[in-house]
């Protein structure tokens, strides 16, 4: 439900940004549905069709904000009681909601024999294309748990801001393959770290993580 409401709120944000763009305007605040932004939107003077649309979107946004706030309180309580979620929250970029969603989507970590299988389950491994005796890496499979894949890619943006390790990995991959590929590489690297954290019941230890440029840990470098 939290993911659904967040996605719907994002759609509303995009619609409002589109209206502002048509009118040559840009919101001066980072969060367009923050308190100051909502006040700014309500004070705009636009054509009636645009004015009514923004008014409708902001009313819906306020409802979504209220519901999301209630859900966050519930999630914090559930996360506190879930053993996996509490371990996962030690990882850069993972908070109450994301930790709980990751924990629920993974389930019992023992059902995955290694980190690679968990990454495959999340659809974060690249497709393999063999031709003429050569193997080429393609885009990720996007098979398995779409919610696990989605939340990890979302958390990747926060991880690169809070972790020197992930920031360095992101920069290295982005320079060669672009931001989208780099974000997926971070998500995959995070999931490999998460596998070790849950398997060995330990919190995140960044100094022991030594990834290759594609986010695959060297053997023996467990978290």
VENGI-V642981 format. One record per residue. RES is the residue in one letter. SS is DSSP state (a for helix, b for strand, c for the rest). OMEGA is omega in whole degrees, 0 to 359 (NA if undefined). Layout:
<<RES;SS;OMEGA> <RES;SS;OMEGA>>
This chain:
<<X;c;179> <X;a;180> <X;a;180> <X;a;181> <X;a;179> <X;a;179> <X;a;179> <X;a;178> <X;a;177> <X;a;177> <X;a;178> <X;a;178> <X;a;181> <X;a;179> <X;a;180> <X;a;177> <X;a;180> <X;a;178> <X;a;180> <X;a;180> <X;a;178> <X;a;182> <X;c;177> <X;c;182> <X;c;175> <X;c;180> <X;c;182> <X;c;183> <X;c;183> <X;c;181> <X;c;184> <X;c;177> <X;c;172> <X;c;184> <X;a;181> <X;a;179> <X;a;180> <X;a;177> <X;a;179> <X;a;180> <X;a;182> <X;a;182> <X;c;180> <X;c;175> <X;c;182> <X;c;174> <X;c;184> <X;a;182> <X;a;179> <X;a;180> <X;a;181> <X;a;180> <X;a;179> <X;a;179> <X;a;179> <X;a;181> <X;a;181> <X;a;177> <X;a;178> <X;a;180> <X;a;179> <X;a;176> <X;a;178> <X;a;179> <X;a;181> <X;a;180> <X;a;180> <X;a;178> <X;a;178> <X;a;180> <X;a;180> <X;a;179> <X;a;178> <X;a;181> <X;a;179> <X;a;178> <X;a;180> <X;a;181> <X;a;180> <X;a;182> <X;a;182> <X;c;183> <X;a;179> <X;a;184> <X;a;182> <X;a;176> <X;a;184> <X;a;181> <X;c;176> <X;c;181> <X;c;178> <X;c;177> <X;c;181> <X;c;180> <X;c;185> <X;a;185> <X;a;182> <X;a;179> <X;a;180> <X;a;180> <X;a;178> <X;a;181> <X;a;181> <X;a;181> <X;a;179> <X;a;183> <X;c;180> <X;c;184> <X;a;182> <X;a;180> <X;a;177> <X;c;183> <X;c;179> <X;c;183> <X;a;179> <X;a;179> <X;a;178> <X;a;177> <X;a;177> <X;a;179> <X;a;180> <X;c;181> <X;c;183> <X;c;178> <X;c;181> <X;b;175> <X;b;179> <X;b;179> <X;b;181> <X;b;179> <X;b;178> <X;c;179> <X;c;179> <X;b;179> <X;b;180> <X;b;180> <X;b;179> <X;b;179> <X;b;182> <X;b;185> <X;c;184> <X;c;177> <X;c;178> <X;c;185> <X;c;180> <X;a;181> <X;a;177> <X;a;178> <X;a;181> <X;a;185> <X;a;178> <X;a;178> <X;a;177> <X;a;181> <X;a;182> <X;a;180> <X;a;179> <X;a;181> <X;a;182> <X;a;178> <X;a;186> <X;a;185> <X;c;176> <X;a;180> <X;a;182> <X;a;177> <X;a;179> <X;a;179> <X;a;180> <X;a;181> <X;a;182> <X;a;182> <X;a;182> <X;a;180> <X;a;183> <X;a;190> <X;a;179> <X;c;185> <X;a;181> <X;a;179> <X;a;180> <X;a;180> <X;a;177> <X;a;178> <X;a;177> <X;a;180> <X;a;180> <X;a;179> <X;a;177> <X;a;183> <X;a;176> <X;a;176> <X;a;179> <X;a;179> <X;a;181> <X;a;179> <X;a;182> <X;a;181> <X;a;183> <X;c;175> <X;c;181> <X;c;181> <X;c;183> <X;c;178> <X;c;188> <X;a;185> <X;a;181> <X;a;181> <X;c;182> <X;c;185> <X;b;167> <X;c;181> <X;c;182> <X;c;176> <X;c;177> <X;c;180> <X;b;171> <X;c;180> <X;c;178> <X;c;179> <X;c;181> <X;c;177> <X;c;NA>>
